[in-house]
Amino acid sequence: MSIATEIVTLKTILGVTKDRFIGIVDGVEKNFHSKLPGFIDTELLYDDKADEWIMVQHWDSLDSMRSASPKMFNNPDTELFVQSLDPKSVKKLMLLQLGVWSKETL
């Protein structure tokens, strides 16, 4: 099965601490993404050197992933998340998985 992966890099606005942002993302995942068709999971990473967050999401298809993005900006469950972002810093990649290698299958 081929899945779709979205990789988003972003920075938060001044005053949003790491702990606060992790809590905000937790709410978005529980109250928004997890309820969307095709959502699989989200990873949240932080790059200290770049002072930048990286979100990696997996979806069951490119269509599911693409239909979720516009909904982020019209939902009360994502409002705090959207407000905490530096909009100029947000960059997205949407990719289709072409191969998987894991210890269990090699």
N, CA, C and O atoms as CSV, one atom per row, in Angstrom:
chain,resi,resn,atom,element,x,y,z
A,1,MET,N,N,0.847,-1.186,0.000
A,1,MET,CA,C,0.000,0.000,0.000
A,1,MET,C,C,0.885,1.239,0.000
A,1,MET,O,O,1.826,1.334,0.788
A,2,SER,N,N,0.597,2.154,-0.850
A,2,SER,CA,C,1.333,3.409,-0.938
A,2,SER,C,C,0.580,4.473,-0.158
A,2,SER,O,O,-0.626,4.647,-0.339
A,3,ILE,N,N,1.286,5.181,0.704
A,3,ILE,CA,C,0.661,6.239,1.467
A,3,ILE,C,C,1.214,7.590,1.035
A,3,ILE,O,O,2.219,7.663,0.327
A,4,ALA,N,N,0.560,8.644,1.461
A,4,ALA,CA,C,1.009,9.999,1.163
A,4,ALA,C,C,1.599,10.600,2.435
A,4,ALA,O,O,1.096,10.379,3.536
A,5,THR,N,N,2.668,11.358,2.262
A,5,THR,CA,C,3.336,12.008,3.385
A,5,THR,C,C,3.387,13.501,3.142
A,5,THR,O,O,3.750,13.964,2.061
A,6,GLU,N,N,3.016,14.241,4.169
A,6,GLU,CA,C,3.124,15.693,4.134
A,6,GLU,C,C,4.186,16.097,5.150
A,6,GLU,O,O,4.125,15.700,6.314
A,7,ILE,N,N,5.150,16.882,4.707
A,7,ILE,CA,C,6.188,17.397,5.591
A,7,ILE,C,C,6.050,18.915,5.610
A,7,ILE,O,O,6.172,19.585,4.584
A,8,VAL,N,N,5.792,19.437,6.808
A,8,VAL,CA,C,5.597,20.879,6.971
A,8,VAL,C,C,6.677,21.399,7.910
A,8,VAL,O,O,6.850,20.883,9.014
A,9,THR,N,N,7.404,22.424,7.468
A,9,THR,CA,C,8.340,23.113,8.351
A,9,THR,C,C,7.733,24.464,8.684
A,9,THR,O,O,7.125,25.112,7.832
A,10,LEU,N,N,7.902,24.883,9.934
A,10,LEU,CA,C,7.283,26.125,10.376
A,10,LEU,C,C,7.965,26.668,11.619
A,10,LEU,O,O,8.669,25.951,12.331
A,11,LYS,N,N,7.741,27.937,11.859
A,11,LYS,CA,C,8.177,28.593,13.081
A,11,LYS,C,C,6.948,29.166,13.756
A,11,LYS,O,O,5.958,29.493,13.101
A,12,THR,N,N,7.020,29.286,15.070
A,12,THR,CA,C,5.917,29.882,15.811
A,12,THR,C,C,6.202,31.361,16.043
A,12,THR,O,O,7.335,31.823,15.909
A,13,ILE,N,N,5.160,32.081,16.390
A,13,ILE,CA,C,5.326,33.500,16.685
A,13,ILE,C,C,6.030,33.659,18.033
A,13,ILE,O,O,6.061,32.729,18.840
A,14,LEU,N,N,6.579,34.815,18.261
A,14,LEU,CA,C,7.274,35.129,19.497
A,14,LEU,C,C,6.347,34.912,20.692
A,14,LEU,O,O,5.188,35.325,20.674
A,15,GLY,N,N,6.864,34.270,21.710
A,15,GLY,CA,C,6.098,34.056,22.932
A,15,GLY,C,C,5.462,32.684,23.051
A,15,GLY,O,O,4.997,32.322,24.132
A,16,VAL,N,N,5.425,31.914,21.980
A,16,VAL,CA,C,4.875,30.558,22.046
A,16,VAL,C,C,6.010,29.613,22.422
A,16,VAL,O,O,6.918,29.377,21.625
A,17,THR,N,N,5.956,29.074,23.635
A,17,THR,CA,C,7.011,28.187,24.120
A,17,THR,C,C,6.884,26.803,23.480
A,17,THR,O,O,5.853,26.468,22.898
A,18,LYS,N,N,7.943,26.011,23.596
A,18,LYS,CA,C,7.899,24.644,23.062
A,18,LYS,C,C,6.778,23.853,23.717
A,18,LYS,O,O,5.990,23.203,23.031
A,19,ASP,N,N,6.704,23.905,25.054
A,19,ASP,CA,C,5.666,23.152,25.753
A,19,ASP,C,C,4.266,23.595,25.328
A,19,ASP,O,O,3.373,22.765,25.152
A,20,ARG,N,N,4.083,24.879,25.167
A,20,ARG,CA,C,2.778,25.404,24.751
A,20,ARG,C,C,2.419,24.917,23.347
A,20,ARG,O,O,1.282,24.518,23.094
A,21,PHE,N,N,3.397,24.951,22.435
A,21,PHE,CA,C,3.111,24.525,21.074
A,21,PHE,C,C,2.817,23.031,21.007
A,21,PHE,O,O,1.940,22.608,20.254
A,22,ILE,N,N,3.530,22.240,21.775
A,22,ILE,CA,C,3.252,20.797,21.817
A,22,ILE,C,C,1.819,20.561,22.275
A,22,ILE,O,O,1.133,19.698,21.728
A,23,GLY,N,N,1.359,21.312,23.267
A,23,GLY,CA,C,-0.021,21.205,23.725
A,23,GLY,C,C,-1.020,21.632,22.658
A,23,GLY,O,O,-2.070,21.010,22.499
A,24,ILE,N,N,-0.695,22.678,21.937
A,24,ILE,CA,C,-1.563,23.146,20.852
A,24,ILE,C,C,-1.677,22.079,19.767
A,24,ILE,O,O,-2.774,21.792,19.288
A,25,VAL,N,N,-0.552,21.496,19.382
A,25,VAL,CA,C,-0.561,20.444,18.356
A,25,VAL,C,C,-1.328,19.226,18.854
A,25,VAL,O,O,-2.061,18.602,18.086
A,26,ASP,N,N,-1.171,18.881,20.120
A,26,ASP,CA,C,-1.912,17.761,20.689
A,26,ASP,C,C,-3.417,17.970,20.506
A,26,ASP,O,O,-4.135,17.041,20.136
A,27,GLY,N,N,-3.885,19.176,20.764
A,27,GLY,CA,C,-5.300,19.479,20.575
A,27,GLY,C,C,-5.740,19.371,19.131
A,27,GLY,O,O,-6.820,18.855,18.843
A,28,VAL,N,N,-4.906,19.856,18.216
A,28,VAL,CA,C,-5.227,19.774,16.787
A,28,VAL,C,C,-5.313,18.317,16.336
A,28,VAL,O,O,-6.199,17.949,15.564
A,29,GLU,N,N,-4.394,17.500,16.820
A,29,GLU,CA,C,-4.401,16.096,16.407
A,29,GLU,C,C,-5.610,15.355,16.971
A,29,GLU,O,O,-6.242,14.567,16.267
A,30,LYS,N,N,-5.931,15.605,18.234
A,30,LYS,CA,C,-7.067,14.916,18.863
A,30,LYS,C,C,-8.412,15.408,18.338
A,30,LYS,O,O,-9.336,14.615,18.157
A,31,ASN,N,N,-8.524,16.700,18.096
A,31,ASN,CA,C,-9.824,17.287,17.772
A,31,ASN,C,C,-10.053,17.575,16.296
A,31,ASN,O,O,-11.174,17.882,15.891
A,32,PHE,N,N,-9.001,17.478,15.488
A,32,PHE,CA,C,-9.164,17.806,14.073
A,32,PHE,C,C,-8.645,16.692,13.165
A,32,PHE,O,O,-9.436,15.993,12.532
A,33,HIS,N,N,-7.327,16.519,13.095
A,33,HIS,CA,C,-6.770,15.551,12.141
A,33,HIS,C,C,-7.306,14.135,12.344
A,33,HIS,O,O,-7.650,13.458,11.375
A,34,SER,N,N,-7.378,13.686,13.590
A,34,SER,CA,C,-7.805,12.303,13.842
A,34,SER,C,C,-9.233,12.030,13.379
A,34,SER,O,O,-9.628,10.871,13.246
A,35,LYS,N,N,-10.003,13.076,13.133
A,35,LYS,CA,C,-11.391,12.916,12.700
A,35,LYS,C,C,-11.557,12.981,11.188
A,35,LYS,O,O,-12.661,12.800,10.673
A,36,LEU,N,N,-10.474,13.237,10.484
A,36,LEU,CA,C,-10.554,13.360,9.027
A,36,LEU,C,C,-10.361,12.014,8.342
A,36,LEU,O,O,-9.558,11.199,8.796
A,37,PRO,N,N,-11.089,11.774,7.257
A,37,PRO,CA,C,-10.922,10.517,6.524
A,37,PRO,C,C,-9.515,10.424,5.941
A,37,PRO,O,O,-8.994,11.385,5.373
A,38,GLY,N,N,-8.912,9.246,6.095
A,38,GLY,CA,C,-7.609,8.993,5.511
A,38,GLY,C,C,-6.419,9.340,6.386
A,38,GLY,O,O,-5.286,9.015,6.032
A,39,PHE,N,N,-6.644,9.992,7.519
A,39,PHE,CA,C,-5.534,10.361,8.402
A,39,PHE,C,C,-4.956,9.109,9.052
A,39,PHE,O,O,-5.695,8.239,9.514
A,40,ILE,N,N,-3.611,9.025,9.085
A,40,ILE,CA,C,-2.934,7.892,9.723
A,40,ILE,C,C,-2.234,8.344,11.005
A,40,ILE,O,O,-2.549,7.853,12.090
A,41,ASP,N,N,-1.285,9.278,10.885
A,41,ASP,CA,C,-0.570,9.733,12.072
A,41,ASP,C,C,0.191,11.022,11.803
A,41,ASP,O,O,0.333,11.454,10.659
A,42,THR,N,N,0.681,11.633,12.893
A,42,THR,CA,C,1.491,12.846,12.826
A,42,THR,C,C,2.682,12.685,13.748
A,42,THR,O,O,2.554,12.167,14.858
A,43,GLU,N,N,3.831,13.127,13.290
A,43,GLU,CA,C,5.026,13.248,14.131
A,43,GLU,C,C,5.355,14.732,14.238
A,43,GLU,O,O,5.248,15.468,13.257
A,44,LEU,N,N,5.754,15.165,15.425
A,44,LEU,CA,C,6.185,16.542,15.630
A,44,LEU,C,C,7.641,16.519,16.044
A,44,LEU,O,O,8.011,15.857,17.014
A,45,LEU,N,N,8.467,17.245,15.303
A,45,LEU,CA,C,9.903,17.290,15.539
A,45,LEU,C,C,10.332,18.738,15.712
A,45,LEU,O,O,9.630,19.657,15.290
A,46,TYR,N,N,11.493,18.937,16.338
A,46,TYR,CA,C,11.999,20.297,16.510
A,46,TYR,C,C,13.487,20.333,16.191
A,46,TYR,O,O,14.255,19.498,16.669
A,47,ASP,N,N,13.883,21.300,15.385
A,47,ASP,CA,C,15.282,21.509,15.007
A,47,ASP,C,C,15.807,22.710,15.794
A,47,ASP,O,O,15.494,23.855,15.470
A,48,ASP,N,N,16.606,22.443,16.827
A,48,ASP,CA,C,17.146,23.516,17.679
A,48,ASP,C,C,17.988,24.515,16.892
A,48,ASP,O,O,17.893,25.722,17.114
A,49,LYS,N,N,18.803,24.017,15.984
A,49,LYS,CA,C,19.701,24.902,15.236
A,49,LYS,C,C,18.939,25.899,14.374
A,49,LYS,O,O,19.321,27.066,14.288
A,50,ALA,N,N,17.879,25.452,13.746
A,50,ALA,CA,C,17.089,26.319,12.871
A,50,ALA,C,C,15.942,26.993,13.617
A,50,ALA,O,O,15.259,27.854,13.063
A,51,ASP,N,N,15.728,26.598,14.887
A,51,ASP,CA,C,14.590,27.099,15.672
A,51,ASP,C,C,13.306,26.913,14.867
A,51,ASP,O,O,12.539,27.851,14.648
A,52,GLU,N,N,13.099,25.660,14.431
A,52,GLU,CA,C,12.026,25.363,13.487
A,52,GLU,C,C,11.366,24.034,13.840
A,52,GLU,O,O,12.040,23.078,14.225
A,53,TRP,N,N,10.063,23.986,13.708
A,53,TRP,CA,C,9.283,22.766,13.899
A,53,TRP,C,C,9.134,22.037,12.571
A,53,TRP,O,O,9.091,22.655,11.507
A,54,ILE,N,N,9.055,20.715,12.651
A,54,ILE,CA,C,8.781,19.884,11.484
A,54,ILE,C,C,7.630,18.952,11.845
A,54,ILE,O,O,7.702,18.211,12.825
A,55,MET,N,N,6.586,18.997,11.057
A,55,MET,CA,C,5.462,18.078,11.236
A,55,MET,C,C,5.457,17.112,10.058
A,55,MET,O,O,5.517,17.524,8.899
A,56,VAL,N,N,5.385,15.827,10.371
A,56,VAL,CA,C,5.323,14.788,9.348
A,56,VAL,C,C,3.989,14.067,9.527
A,56,VAL,O,O,3.716,13.491,10.580
A,57,GLN,N,N,3.172,14.110,8.489
A,57,GLN,CA,C,1.869,13.458,8.549
A,57,GLN,C,C,1.767,12.395,7.473
A,57,GLN,O,O,2.291,12.543,6.369
A,58,HIS,N,N,1.086,11.329,7.822
A,58,HIS,CA,C,0.824,10.253,6.865
A,58,HIS,C,C,-0.673,10.138,6.635
A,58,HIS,O,O,-1.480,10.207,7.562
A,59,TRP,N,N,-1.008,9.961,5.378
A,59,TRP,CA,C,-2.391,9.853,4.934
A,59,TRP,C,C,-2.528,8.638,4.028
A,59,TRP,O,O,-1.542,8.170,3.460
A,60,ASP,N,N,-3.746,8.127,3.892
A,60,ASP,CA,C,-3.943,6.938,3.061
A,60,ASP,C,C,-3.891,7.231,1.565
A,60,ASP,O,O,-3.797,6.310,0.755
A,61,SER,N,N,-3.952,8.534,1.189
A,61,SER,CA,C,-3.877,8.896,-0.226
A,61,SER,C,C,-3.548,10.380,-0.368
A,61,SER,O,O,-3.698,11.159,0.573
A,62,LEU,N,N,-3.100,10.750,-1.557
A,62,LEU,CA,C,-2.860,12.166,-1.838
A,62,LEU,C,C,-4.163,12.960,-1.776
A,62,LEU,O,O,-4.172,14.107,-1.330
A,63,ASP,N,N,-5.260,12.354,-2.223
A,63,ASP,CA,C,-6.549,13.049,-2.192
A,63,ASP,C,C,-6.977,13.370,-0.761
A,63,ASP,O,O,-7.435,14.480,-0.491
A,64,SER,N,N,-6.834,12.417,0.154
A,64,SER,CA,C,-7.183,12.660,1.559
A,64,SER,C,C,-6.336,13.782,2.136
A,64,SER,O,O,-6.842,14.665,2.829
A,65,MET,N,N,-5.051,13.740,1.847
A,65,MET,CA,C,-4.129,14.750,2.360
A,65,MET,C,C,-4.469,16.127,1.794
A,65,MET,O,O,-4.539,17.108,2.536
A,66,ARG,N,N,-4.676,16.196,0.513
A,66,ARG,CA,C,-4.956,17.490,-0.128
A,66,ARG,C,C,-6.290,18.083,0.330
A,66,ARG,O,O,-6.421,19.304,0.418
A,67,SER,N,N,-7.253,17.259,0.614
A,67,SER,CA,C,-8.547,17.785,1.037
A,67,SER,C,C,-8.507,18.287,2.481
A,67,SER,O,O,-9.357,19.090,2.868
A,68,ALA,N,N,-7.557,17.842,3.273
A,68,ALA,CA,C,-7.462,18.254,4.680
A,68,ALA,C,C,-6.886,19.660,4.835
A,68,ALA,O,O,-7.328,20.412,5.704
A,69,SER,N,N,-5.929,20.017,4.023
A,69,SER,CA,C,-5.219,21.287,4.186
A,69,SER,C,C,-6.119,22.517,4.215
A,69,SER,O,O,-5.983,23.327,5.131
A,70,PRO,N,N,-7.028,22.700,3.267
A,70,PRO,CA,C,-7.863,23.904,3.302
A,70,PRO,C,C,-8.787,23.968,4.517
A,70,PRO,O,O,-9.166,25.055,4.951
A,71,LYS,N,N,-9.149,22.814,5.064
A,71,LYS,CA,C,-10.043,22.767,6.217
A,71,LYS,C,C,-9.388,23.332,7.480
A,71,LYS,O,O,-10.079,23.732,8.417
A,72,MET,N,N,-8.051,23.364,7.500
A,72,MET,CA,C,-7.317,23.876,8.668
A,72,MET,C,C,-7.693,25.318,8.979
A,72,MET,O,O,-7.665,25.723,10.141
A,73,PHE,N,N,-8.041,26.092,7.971
A,73,PHE,CA,C,-8.242,27.524,8.152
A,73,PHE,C,C,-9.697,27.911,8.376
A,73,PHE,O,O,-10.013,29.095,8.490
A,74,ASN,N,N,-10.581,26.930,8.441
A,74,ASN,CA,C,-12.005,27.204,8.646
A,74,ASN,C,C,-12.585,26.361,9.765
A,74,ASN,O,O,-13.756,25.985,9.706
A,75,ASN,N,N,-11.793,26.057,10.785
A,75,ASN,CA,C,-12.254,25.175,11.835
A,75,ASN,C,C,-11.866,25.736,13.201
A,75,ASN,O,O,-10.702,26.077,13.411
A,76,PRO,N,N,-12.808,25.838,14.127
A,76,PRO,CA,C,-12.481,26.385,15.447
A,76,PRO,C,C,-11.456,25.541,16.218
A,76,PRO,O,O,-10.753,26.067,17.081
A,77,ASP,N,N,-11.365,24.242,15.916
A,77,ASP,CA,C,-10.404,23.377,16.607
A,77,ASP,C,C,-8.966,23.622,16.174
A,77,ASP,O,O,-8.038,23.131,16.816
A,78,THR,N,N,-8.767,24.372,15.096
A,78,THR,CA,C,-7.405,24.649,14.618
A,78,THR,C,C,-7.023,26.118,14.768
A,78,THR,O,O,-5.903,26.506,14.437
A,79,GLU,N,N,-7.938,26.923,15.260
A,79,GLU,CA,C,-7.724,28.371,15.328
A,79,GLU,C,C,-6.470,28.746,16.129
A,79,GLU,O,O,-5.680,29.573,15.675
A,80,LEU,N,N,-6.280,28.162,17.294
A,80,LEU,CA,C,-5.115,28.471,18.126
A,80,LEU,C,C,-3.818,28.052,17.431
A,80,LEU,O,O,-2.809,28.753,17.512
A,81,PHE,N,N,-3.852,26.914,16.754
A,81,PHE,CA,C,-2.690,26.443,16.004
A,81,PHE,C,C,-2.318,27.447,14.917
A,81,PHE,O,O,-1.163,27.861,14.814
A,82,VAL,N,N,-3.288,27.831,14.119
A,82,VAL,CA,C,-3.048,28.768,13.012
A,82,VAL,C,C,-2.531,30.104,13.547
A,82,VAL,O,O,-1.622,30.690,12.960
A,83,GLN,N,N,-3.094,30.588,14.641
A,83,GLN,CA,C,-2.677,31.865,15.218
A,83,GLN,C,C,-1.263,31.817,15.791
A,83,GLN,O,O,-0.611,32.855,15.900
A,84,SER,N,N,-0.782,30.638,16.158
A,84,SER,CA,C,0.554,30.528,16.758
A,84,SER,C,C,1.668,30.431,15.715
A,84,SER,O,O,2.844,30.430,16.077
A,85,LEU,N,N,1.321,30.350,14.436
A,85,LEU,CA,C,2.318,30.188,13.378
A,85,LEU,C,C,2.801,31.525,12.831
A,85,LEU,O,O,2.047,32.495,12.753
A,86,ASP,N,N,4.080,31.554,12.453
A,86,ASP,CA,C,4.606,32.652,11.645
A,86,ASP,C,C,4.280,32.273,10.204
A,86,ASP,O,O,4.946,31.403,9.642
A,87,PRO,N,N,3.279,32.895,9.591
A,87,PRO,CA,C,2.819,32.441,8.272
A,87,PRO,C,C,3.894,32.469,7.193
A,87,PRO,O,O,3.845,31.666,6.261
A,88,LYS,N,N,4.855,33.367,7.299
A,88,LYS,CA,C,5.916,33.446,6.290
A,88,LYS,C,C,6.874,32.253,6.369
A,88,LYS,O,O,7.599,31.976,5.413
A,89,SER,N,N,6.876,31.553,7.496
A,89,SER,CA,C,7.829,30.458,7.690
A,89,SER,C,C,7.305,29.104,7.219
A,89,SER,O,O,8.082,28.157,7.100
A,90,VAL,N,N,6.024,28.995,6.953
A,90,VAL,CA,C,5.406,27.700,6.656
A,90,VAL,C,C,5.760,27.235,5.244
A,90,VAL,O,O,5.532,27.937,4.260
A,91,LYS,N,N,6.329,26.016,5.179
A,91,LYS,CA,C,6.671,25.394,3.893
A,91,LYS,C,C,6.162,23.960,3.918
A,91,LYS,O,O,6.303,23.262,4.922
A,92,LYS,N,N,5.563,23.517,2.797
A,92,LYS,CA,C,4.974,22.183,2.734
A,92,LYS,C,C,5.504,21.382,1.560
A,92,LYS,O,O,5.752,21.900,0.471
A,93,LEU,N,N,5.666,20.103,1.829
A,93,LEU,CA,C,5.923,19.119,0.775
A,93,LEU,C,C,4.836,18.061,0.868
A,93,LEU,O,O,4.523,17.591,1.962
A,94,MET,N,N,4.263,17.684,-0.253
A,94,MET,CA,C,3.273,16.614,-0.307
A,94,MET,C,C,3.817,15.550,-1.252
A,94,MET,O,O,4.024,15.797,-2.439
A,95,LEU,N,N,4.041,14.363,-0.698
A,95,LEU,CA,C,4.759,13.336,-1.439
A,95,LEU,C,C,4.046,11.987,-1.381
A,95,LEU,O,O,3.406,11.652,-0.384
A,96,LEU,N,N,4.165,11.225,-2.456
A,96,LEU,CA,C,3.615,9.875,-2.499
A,96,LEU,C,C,4.740,8.879,-2.237
A,96,LEU,O,O,5.804,8.952,-2.850
A,97,GLN,N,N,4.494,7.964,-1.335
A,97,GLN,CA,C,5.490,6.945,-0.975
A,97,GLN,C,C,5.699,5.974,-2.139
A,97,GLN,O,O,4.739,5.462,-2.716
A,98,LEU,N,N,6.968,5.730,-2.474
A,98,LEU,CA,C,7.292,4.818,-3.573
A,98,LEU,C,C,7.949,3.528,-3.110
A,98,LEU,O,O,8.025,2.569,-3.878
A,99,GLY,N,N,8.422,3.485,-1.883
A,99,GLY,CA,C,9.038,2.276,-1.358
A,99,GLY,C,C,9.181,2.366,0.147
A,99,GLY,O,O,9.242,3.455,0.716
A,100,VAL,N,N,9.234,1.184,0.796
A,100,VAL,CA,C,9.403,1.106,2.251
A,100,VAL,C,C,10.345,-0.039,2.566
A,100,VAL,O,O,10.214,-1.134,2.019
A,101,TRP,N,N,11.289,0.218,3.445
A,101,TRP,CA,C,12.192,-0.802,3.930
A,101,TRP,C,C,12.174,-0.729,5.448
A,101,TRP,O,O,12.325,0.350,6.022
A,102,SER,N,N,11.991,-1.862,6.098
A,102,SER,CA,C,12.006,-1.887,7.556
A,102,SER,C,C,12.746,-3.131,8.020
A,102,SER,O,O,12.906,-4.094,7.270
A,103,LYS,N,N,13.186,-3.094,9.247
A,103,LYS,CA,C,13.920,-4.226,9.807
A,103,LYS,C,C,13.091,-5.506,9.738
A,103,LYS,O,O,13.626,-6.587,9.492
A,104,GLU,N,N,11.798,-5.379,9.954
A,104,GLU,CA,C,10.922,-6.542,9.960
A,104,GLU,C,C,10.765,-7.195,8.588
A,104,GLU,O,O,10.515,-8.397,8.496
A,105,THR,N,N,10.911,-6.405,7.522
A,105,THR,CA,C,10.686,-6.961,6.179
A,105,THR,C,C,11.966,-7.267,5.421
A,105,THR,O,O,11.907,-7.804,4.315
A,106,LEU,N,N,13.116,-6.940,5.986
A,106,LEU,CA,C,14.387,-7.187,5.281
A,106,LEU,C,C,15.031,-8.484,5.712
A,106,LEU,O,O,16.101,-8.837,5.216
